[in-house]
Amino acid sequence: MRGAFGKVDCVHFFSATPLSCPKLAAFAETLPMDAMVAAIRADKLVGDGSCSSIDESMDDADIISGLVVNNVRSAKEAVRWARVEEQLWLERGLNTRWGEDDDPQLKAYREFKAADKENL
């Protein structure tokens, strides 16, 4: 597999824990992971207390794995990645909604999109 950080020939690349791959773990060590995770946790749309999927279901290791696999290299990119992940989570929920215009899932999706545009 070829990625932003060169050819990855690690058998663990698609495992549940990408950091078990020595090449990805070495790549992760070159990045400011603590600062990126802290930026995500501090973000008002996806961070602590936001009730987002990232806040509620991802621990720091999950976030770091997502950042590494997606070649995120800065705190600003990390927050953008987290917001895109949350938007995708909300969009997947729309695929199972009942379809009314006052549907709570549609309302939550629209509110997130509006807040995301206001808080770039």
C-alpha positions in Angstrom: 0.0 0.0 0.0 1.3 3.5 -0.8 0.4 6.4 1.4 1.5 9.9 2.2 4.4 8.5 4.2 5.8 6.1 1.5 5.3 2.4 0.8 3.9 0.6 3.8 4.4 -3.1 3.7 3.2 -3.8 7.2 0.9 -6.8 7.7 -0.7 -4.9 10.6 -1.7 -1.9 8.5 -5.4 -2.7 8.4 -5.6 -4.1 11.9 -7.7 -2.6 14.6 -4.6 -1.0 16.0 -2.5 0.5 13.2 0.1 1.6 15.7 1.1 -2.1 16.1 2.8 -1.6 12.7 6.4 -0.5 13.5 6.6 1.8 10.5 3.4 3.6 11.5 4.4 3.8 15.2 7.8 5.3 14.1 5.9 7.8 11.9 3.6 8.7 14.9 6.6 9.4 17.1 7.7 12.2 14.8 4.4 14.1 15.3 3.1 16.3 18.2 0.4 13.8 19.1 -0.3 15.2 22.6 -0.9 18.7 21.1 -3.2 17.3 18.4 -5.2 15.2 20.8 -5.5 18.2 23.2 -6.7 20.4 20.3 -9.4 17.9 19.5 -10.4 17.5 23.1 -10.6 21.3 23.5 -12.7 21.9 20.4 -16.3 22.9 21.2 -17.9 20.9 18.4 -16.1 17.5 18.9 -14.2 17.9 22.1 -14.9 17.1 25.8 -18.5 17.7 26.7 -19.7 18.1 23.1 -21.5 14.7 23.1 -20.0 14.0 19.7 -19.1 10.5 18.6 -15.4 11.4 19.2 -16.1 12.7 22.7 -18.3 9.7 23.6 -16.6 6.8 21.9 -13.0 7.4 21.1 -10.1 7.3 23.6 -6.8 9.0 22.9 -5.4 5.8 21.3 -8.3 5.7 18.9 -7.8 9.3 18.0 -4.0 8.9 17.5 -4.6 5.9 15.2 -7.0 7.9 13.1 -4.5 10.8 12.9 -1.7 8.6 11.9 -3.6 6.6 9.3 -4.9 9.9 7.8 -1.4 11.5 7.8 -2.5 14.4 10.0 0.5 16.5 11.0 -0.7 19.6 13.0 -3.3 20.5 15.6 -5.3 22.5 13.1 -5.4 19.5 10.7 -6.4 17.3 13.7 -9.4 19.4 14.6 -10.4 19.4 10.9 -10.0 15.6 10.8 -12.2 15.2 13.9 -14.9 17.4 12.5 -15.0 15.5 9.2 -15.2 12.3 11.2 -18.1 13.6 13.2 -19.9 14.9 10.1 -19.5 11.4 8.5 -20.9 9.9 11.7 -23.9 12.1 11.5 -24.4 11.5 7.7 -24.3 7.7 8.3 -27.2 8.2 10.8 -29.2 10.1 8.2 -29.2 6.9 6.1 -31.5 5.3 8.6 -33.7 8.2 9.6 -37.5 8.1 9.1 -37.4 10.9 6.6 -39.4 13.8 8.0 -38.1 17.3 7.8 -38.3 17.7 11.6 -36.4 14.4 12.2 -34.0 14.9 15.2 -31.1 13.3 13.2 -31.5 15.7 10.3 -31.8 18.6 12.8 -28.5 17.5 14.5 -26.8 17.2 11.2 -27.8 20.7 10.1 -26.9 22.2 13.4 -23.4 20.6 13.3 -22.9 21.8 9.7 -23.9 25.4 10.6 -21.7 25.4 13.7 -18.8 23.9 11.8 -18.9 26.8 9.3 -19.1 29.4 12.1 -16.2 28.0 14.0 -13.4 27.3 11.5 
